[in-house]
Amino acid sequence: MRRILTWLVWLPLILVVVALGVANRHPLTLSWNPFEPSSVVDGIQVPVFVGLLAAFAFGSIAGGFIVWNTQRKYRRAYREERRKAERLTGDVQRMKAEAAATPPAAGVAALPVPR
């Protein structure tokens, strides 16, 4: 079922990208000189769809990095809480083992060992 849903999402997207590439094959000059954009020495010519796809890829990567960076505090808190839970679990197990190994005092009714 998941594979079918994946194809239902990706297939139209792939078709749109292919249609974009076929329709926009005109040359686009990407120049690194903002003061004289007509200078071909500092630039390269690529099809328009390559420029569009590169801009989309750059935006996706930049957005992903920003989201990953803003979630850093939540990942740190999760790690700290996980370590705390592991430490407390170890303490509980150690206390259970000590309670099971210690014989009850004479004349005092012992409580059952917790499960």
Z-matrix of the N, CA and C atoms (Angstrom, degrees):
N
C 1 1.448
C 2 1.539 1 110.68
N 3 1.330 2 115.29 1 -43.13
C 4 1.464 3 119.11 2 -179.26
C 5 1.528 4 111.31 3 -65.35
N 6 1.324 5 116.31 4 -37.16
C 7 1.455 6 120.36 5 179.24
C 8 1.528 7 110.72 6 -64.50
N 9 1.332 8 116.51 7 -38.61
C 10 1.466 9 120.49 8 178.78
C 11 1.522 10 109.90 9 -65.31
N 12 1.335 11 116.93 10 -43.62
C 13 1.464 12 119.80 11 178.20
C 14 1.525 13 111.88 12 -63.75
N 15 1.317 14 115.96 13 -36.71
C 16 1.463 15 119.42 14 177.56
C 17 1.520 16 110.94 15 -62.17
N 18 1.333 17 115.73 16 -45.39
C 19 1.461 18 119.27 17 178.50
C 20 1.519 19 111.80 18 -66.09
N 21 1.331 20 117.96 19 -35.17
C 22 1.465 21 120.74 20 178.67
C 23 1.523 22 111.78 21 -65.70
N 24 1.306 23 117.46 22 -26.06
C 25 1.464 24 120.59 23 177.55
C 26 1.526 25 110.88 24 -88.23
N 27 1.322 26 117.53 25 -46.54
C 28 1.458 27 121.03 26 -173.07
C 29 1.531 28 113.58 27 -76.12
N 30 1.306 29 118.73 28 -34.55
C 31 1.463 30 120.72 29 -177.24
C 32 1.533 31 112.02 30 -61.23
N 33 1.348 32 120.17 31 -48.92
C 34 1.469 33 118.37 32 176.11
C 35 1.526 34 112.74 33 -62.48
N 36 1.327 35 116.70 34 -36.22
C 37 1.464 36 119.48 35 179.02
C 38 1.526 37 110.97 36 -64.64
N 39 1.324 38 116.40 37 -42.32
C 40 1.464 39 120.50 38 178.03
C 41 1.525 40 110.50 39 -63.94
N 42 1.323 41 116.93 40 -41.35
C 43 1.470 42 120.39 41 178.90
C 44 1.527 43 111.50 42 -63.41
N 45 1.329 44 117.39 43 -39.27
C 46 1.466 45 120.82 44 177.68
C 47 1.525 46 110.48 45 -65.31
N 48 1.322 47 117.52 46 -41.92
C 49 1.470 48 120.83 47 179.99
C 50 1.527 49 110.27 48 -65.34
N 51 1.324 50 117.96 49 -41.57
C 52 1.465 51 120.85 50 178.25
C 53 1.521 52 110.23 51 -64.82
N 54 1.339 53 117.23 52 -43.10
C 55 1.472 54 120.18 53 178.29
C 56 1.526 55 110.54 54 -63.27
N 57 1.318 56 117.38 55 -39.01
C 58 1.465 57 121.66 56 177.23
C 59 1.523 58 110.38 57 -62.80
N 60 1.317 59 116.68 58 -42.52
C 61 1.464 60 120.27 59 -179.80
C 62 1.517 61 112.19 60 -66.86
N 63 1.313 62 117.85 61 -39.17
C 64 1.465 63 120.72 62 -179.33
C 65 1.525 64 110.59 63 -70.71
N 66 1.323 65 117.69 64 -38.17
C 67 1.460 66 121.37 65 -176.38
C 68 1.528 67 112.97 66 -78.87
N 69 1.316 68 118.71 67 -21.36
C 70 1.472 69 121.53 68 -174.79
C 71 1.517 70 111.38 69 -121.52
N 72 1.318 71 115.55 70 63.49
C 73 1.462 72 119.40 71 179.22
C 74 1.528 73 112.36 72 -96.54
N 75 1.317 74 117.95 73 5.96
C 76 1.457 75 121.64 74 -178.80
C 77 1.525 76 109.59 75 -67.86
N 78 1.334 77 116.98 76 148.49
C 79 1.471 78 118.68 77 -178.55
C 80 1.529 79 112.06 78 -72.30
N 81 1.300 80 114.35 79 142.84
C 82 1.455 81 122.54 80 177.15
C 83 1.520 82 106.62 81 -127.72
N 84 1.317 83 117.15 82 128.75
C 85 1.455 84 120.86 83 179.42
C 86 1.521 85 109.04 84 -94.43
N 87 1.309 86 115.81 85 118.38
C 88 1.458 87 121.46 86 175.04
C 89 1.522 88 107.52 87 -97.76
N 90 1.320 89 115.88 88 113.04
C 91 1.453 90 121.17 89 -175.49
C 92 1.520 91 110.15 90 -111.03
N 93 1.314 92 116.42 91 141.02
C 94 1.457 93 121.85 92 178.76
C 95 1.522 94 111.72 93 -91.95
N 96 1.318 95 117.11 94 -5.59
C 97 1.458 96 121.83 95 -178.55
C 98 1.527 97 108.74 96 -100.43
N 99 1.336 98 119.35 97 103.11
C 100 1.465 99 120.31 98 -177.20
C 101 1.527 100 113.07 99 -73.03
N 102 1.338 101 118.82 100 -16.74
C 103 1.451 102 121.28 101 -177.04
C 104 1.529 103 112.42 102 -87.35
N 105 1.319 104 116.60 103 -24.45
C 106 1.468 105 120.51 104 177.28
C 107 1.531 106 108.03 105 -138.64
N 108 1.337 107 117.46 106 81.13
C 109 1.459 108 120.15 107 -175.12
C 110 1.527 109 113.98 108 -66.82
N 111 1.321 110 117.88 109 -16.49
C 112 1.466 111 119.36 110 -179.66
C 113 1.528 112 111.86 111 -80.41
N 114 1.327 113 118.12 112 -7.04
C 115 1.453 114 121.43 113 179.85
C 116 1.524 115 109.58 114 -70.26
N 117 1.326 116 116.06 115 117.32
C 118 1.450 117 121.38 116 -177.71
C 119 1.525 118 110.84 117 -83.35
N 120 1.310 119 117.09 118 -17.86
C 121 1.458 120 121.20 119 -177.56
C 122 1.522 121 110.59 120 -63.38
N 123 1.316 122 117.23 121 -40.87
C 124 1.460 123 121.64 122 -176.37
C 125 1.525 124 113.36 123 -89.61
N 126 1.318 125 118.15 124 1.76
C 127 1.452 126 119.64 125 -174.32
C 128 1.515 127 112.44 126 -127.20
N 129 1.313 128 113.87 127 175.45
C 130 1.458 129 120.87 128 176.22
C 131 1.522 130 108.20 129 -130.79
N 132 1.327 131 115.09 130 155.33
C 133 1.456 132 119.41 131 177.16
C 134 1.523 133 109.16 132 -106.51
N 135 1.315 134 114.83 133 127.10
C 136 1.461 135 121.80 134 178.29
C 137 1.522 136 107.70 135 -135.40
N 138 1.324 137 117.92 136 158.44
C 139 1.464 138 118.86 137 173.60
C 140 1.530 139 110.79 138 -63.76
N 141 1.313 140 116.25 139 154.05
C 142 1.462 141 121.35 140 -176.93
C 143 1.532 142 110.95 141 -59.07
N 144 1.331 143 116.99 142 -40.68
C 145 1.467 144 118.59 143 -176.95
C 146 1.525 145 112.30 144 -65.25
N 147 1.331 146 117.89 145 -28.00
C 148 1.470 147 119.88 146 176.71
C 149 1.528 148 109.70 147 -67.17
N 150 1.327 149 115.91 148 -41.88
C 151 1.461 150 119.35 149 176.97
C 152 1.517 151 112.13 150 -63.39
N 153 1.331 152 116.67 151 -41.30
C 154 1.462 153 120.42 152 178.71
C 155 1.526 154 111.28 153 -65.14
N 156 1.327 155 116.48 154 -44.97
C 157 1.458 156 119.67 155 -179.91
C 158 1.532 157 111.55 156 -66.61
N 159 1.327 158 116.45 157 -36.23
C 160 1.468 159 119.37 158 177.70
C 161 1.532 160 110.58 159 -65.99
N 162 1.327 161 116.89 160 -40.41
C 163 1.465 162 120.11 161 177.79
C 164 1.528 163 110.55 162 -64.93
N 165 1.339 164 117.13 163 -40.48
C 166 1.458 165 121.03 164 177.72
C 167 1.529 166 110.99 165 -64.17
N 168 1.323 167 116.92 166 -43.55
C 169 1.460 168 120.68 167 179.66
C 170 1.527 169 110.71 168 -64.15
N 171 1.333 170 116.62 169 -43.58
C 172 1.465 171 119.78 170 179.07
C 173 1.527 172 110.74 171 -62.47
N 174 1.329 173 117.89 172 -43.01
C 175 1.463 174 121.29 173 178.75
C 176 1.514 175 112.11 174 -63.92
N 177 1.334 176 116.69 175 -39.35
C 178 1.465 177 120.18 176 179.39
C 179 1.524 178 110.81 177 -66.02
N 180 1.319 179 116.81 178 -43.81
C 181 1.463 180 120.63 179 -179.96
C 182 1.527 181 110.63 180 -66.70
N 183 1.332 182 117.17 181 -43.07
C 184 1.464 183 120.37 182 179.18
C 185 1.525 184 110.76 183 -64.29
N 186 1.331 185 117.82 184 -42.87
C 187 1.457 186 121.03 185 178.38
C 188 1.518 187 111.91 186 -63.97
N 189 1.332 188 116.46 187 -41.77
C 190 1.465 189 120.16 188 177.60
C 191 1.514 190 111.82 189 -62.03
N 192 1.324 191 116.84 190 -40.92
C 193 1.463 192 120.43 191 178.59
C 194 1.523 193 110.73 192 -64.65
N 195 1.324 194 117.03 193 -41.48
C 196 1.461 195 120.33 194 -179.23
C 197 1.528 196 110.50 195 -64.53
N 198 1.327 197 117.42 196 -44.10
C 199 1.464 198 120.78 197 178.76
C 200 1.526 199 110.03 198 -63.85
N 201 1.329 200 117.06 199 -44.79
C 202 1.462 201 120.86 200 179.20
C 203 1.526 202 110.31 201 -59.66
N 204 1.322 203 117.19 202 -41.38
C 205 1.456 204 121.67 203 -177.96
C 206 1.528 205 111.39 204 -69.44
N 207 1.338 206 118.36 205 -37.27
C 208 1.462 207 119.64 206 -179.50
C 209 1.525 208 111.74 207 -73.58
N 210 1.324 209 118.71 208 -21.66
C 211 1.461 210 121.38 209 178.32
C 212 1.527 211 112.61 210 -88.72
N 213 1.310 212 117.22 211 5.61
C 214 1.464 213 121.70 212 -178.04
C 215 1.524 214 112.06 213 -58.95
N 216 1.330 215 118.06 214 -41.72
C 217 1.467 216 120.34 215 -177.38
C 218 1.528 217 111.00 216 -66.31
N 219 1.335 218 117.41 217 -33.37
C 220 1.467 219 119.91 218 178.39
C 221 1.528 220 111.17 219 -71.64
N 222 1.331 221 117.44 220 -37.81
C 223 1.464 222 120.27 221 177.03
C 224 1.525 223 110.48 222 -65.69
N 225 1.323 224 117.32 223 -39.88
C 226 1.465 225 121.31 224 178.79
C 227 1.530 226 110.41 225 -64.33
N 228 1.337 227 117.15 226 -44.69
C 229 1.468 228 120.51 227 179.17
C 230 1.529 229 110.53 228 -63.26
N 231 1.326 230 117.57 229 -38.25
C 232 1.466 231 120.74 230 178.11
C 233 1.523 232 110.85 231 -62.82
N 234 1.331 233 116.90 232 -44.71
C 235 1.468 234 119.82 233 179.10
C 236 1.526 235 111.42 234 -61.78
N 237 1.326 236 116.81 235 -42.69
C 238 1.464 237 120.27 236 -179.63
C 239 1.526 238 111.01 237 -64.88
N 240 1.315 239 117.26 238 -43.09
C 241 1.472 240 120.32 239 179.53
C 242 1.527 241 111.07 240 -67.08
N 243 1.327 242 117.48 241 -36.41
C 244 1.461 243 120.37 242 178.01
C 245 1.525 244 110.30 243 -64.91
N 246 1.331 245 117.36 244 -43.81
C 247 1.472 246 120.33 245 177.40
C 248 1.529 247 111.23 246 -62.29
N 249 1.329 248 116.37 247 -41.20
C 250 1.463 249 120.79 248 179.19
C 251 1.530 250 110.31 249 -63.16
N 252 1.336 251 117.25 250 -43.30
C 253 1.465 252 120.87 251 179.41
C 254 1.527 253 110.63 252 -64.35
N 255 1.329 254 117.80 253 -40.72
C 256 1.468 255 120.59 254 178.08
C 257 1.521 256 111.07 255 -64.15
N 258 1.329 257 116.56 256 -41.14
C 259 1.459 258 120.21 257 179.16
C 260 1.527 259 110.93 258 -64.83
N 261 1.330 260 117.10 259 -43.66
C 262 1.460 261 120.50 260 179.72
C 263 1.524 262 111.48 261 -67.36
N 264 1.313 263 117.90 262 -36.39
C 265 1.469 264 121.06 263 176.11
C 266 1.523 265 109.82 264 -62.60
N 267 1.309 266 116.78 265 -42.52
C 268 1.468 267 120.92 266 177.16
C 269 1.519 268 111.60 267 -62.79
N 270 1.343 269 116.38 268 -40.67
C 271 1.465 270 119.64 269 178.22
C 272 1.527 271 111.10 270 -63.30
N 273 1.326 272 117.14 271 -42.45
C 274 1.462 273 120.83 272 179.91
C 275 1.521 274 110.40 273 -63.20
N 276 1.324 275 116.79 274 -44.37
C 277 1.471 276 120.07 275 179.71
C 278 1.535 277 111.01 276 -63.60
N 279 1.320 278 116.81 277 -40.40
C 280 1.464 279 120.69 278 178.48
C 281 1.520 280 110.70 279 -63.88
N 282 1.333 281 116.95 280 -42.24
C 283 1.466 282 120.13 281 180.00
C 284 1.528 283 111.42 282 -67.19
N 285 1.319 284 117.51 283 -37.09
C 286 1.467 285 120.87 284 176.65
C 287 1.525 286 110.32 285 -63.40
N 288 1.323 287 116.63 286 -42.72
C 289 1.463 288 120.50 287 179.48
C 290 1.520 289 110.70 288 -64.74
N 291 1.331 290 118.05 289 -40.92
C 292 1.460 291 121.44 290 178.20
C 293 1.524 292 110.76 291 -65.52
N 294 1.331 293 116.57 292 -40.53
C 295 1.467 294 120.03 293 -179.40
C 296 1.522 295 110.83 294 -66.62
N 297 1.323 296 117.04 295 -37.11
C 298 1.467 297 120.24 296 179.77
C 299 1.522 298 110.62 297 -72.05
N 300 1.328 299 118.50 298 -31.42
C 301 1.457 300 121.92 299 -177.20
C 302 1.527 301 112.64 300 -82.99
N 303 1.322 302 118.59 301 -21.67
C 304 1.458 303 121.68 302 -177.91
C 305 1.530 304 109.41 303 -85.09
N 306 1.326 305 117.50 304 122.59
C 307 1.476 306 118.92 305 177.95
C 308 1.521 307 110.15 306 -72.18
N 309 1.316 308 117.32 307 148.43
C 310 1.470 309 118.98 308 179.42
C 311 1.531 310 110.37 309 -68.19
N 312 1.308 311 115.86 310 152.38
C 313 1.473 312 121.10 311 178.80
C 314 1.532 313 109.04 312 -68.88
N 315 1.323 314 115.41 313 151.50
C 316 1.476 315 120.68 314 -177.56
C 317 1.516 316 109.22 315 -66.05
N 318 1.324 317 116.60 316 132.20
C 319 1.446 318 122.68 317 176.33
C 320 1.516 319 114.17 318 80.39
N 321 1.322 320 118.92 319 1.60
C 322 1.470 321 122.00 320 179.68
C 323 1.527 322 107.29 321 -113.68
N 324 1.306 323 114.59 322 130.12
C 325 1.467 324 118.72 323 179.22
C 326 1.538 325 108.23 324 -73.14
N 327 1.317 326 115.41 325 129.26
C 328 1.467 327 120.68 326 -178.31
C 329 1.519 328 110.34 327 -86.52
N 330 1.291 329 115.26 328 144.15
C 331 1.467 330 120.45 329 173.91
C 332 1.508 331 109.35 330 -80.07
N 333 1.311 332 117.71 331 149.71
C 334 1.469 333 118.57 332 177.89
C 335 1.540 334 110.65 333 -67.84
N 336 1.309 335 116.04 334 151.16
C 337 1.459 336 121.99 335 178.94
C 338 1.531 337 108.52 336 -69.99
N 339 1.306 338 118.57 337 130.07
C 340 1.458 339 120.33 338 -179.86
C 341 1.528 340 110.86 339 -63.67
N 342 1.304 341 116.00 340 149.48
C 343 1.467 342 120.66 341 -179.23
C 344 1.497 343 111.18 342 -97.20
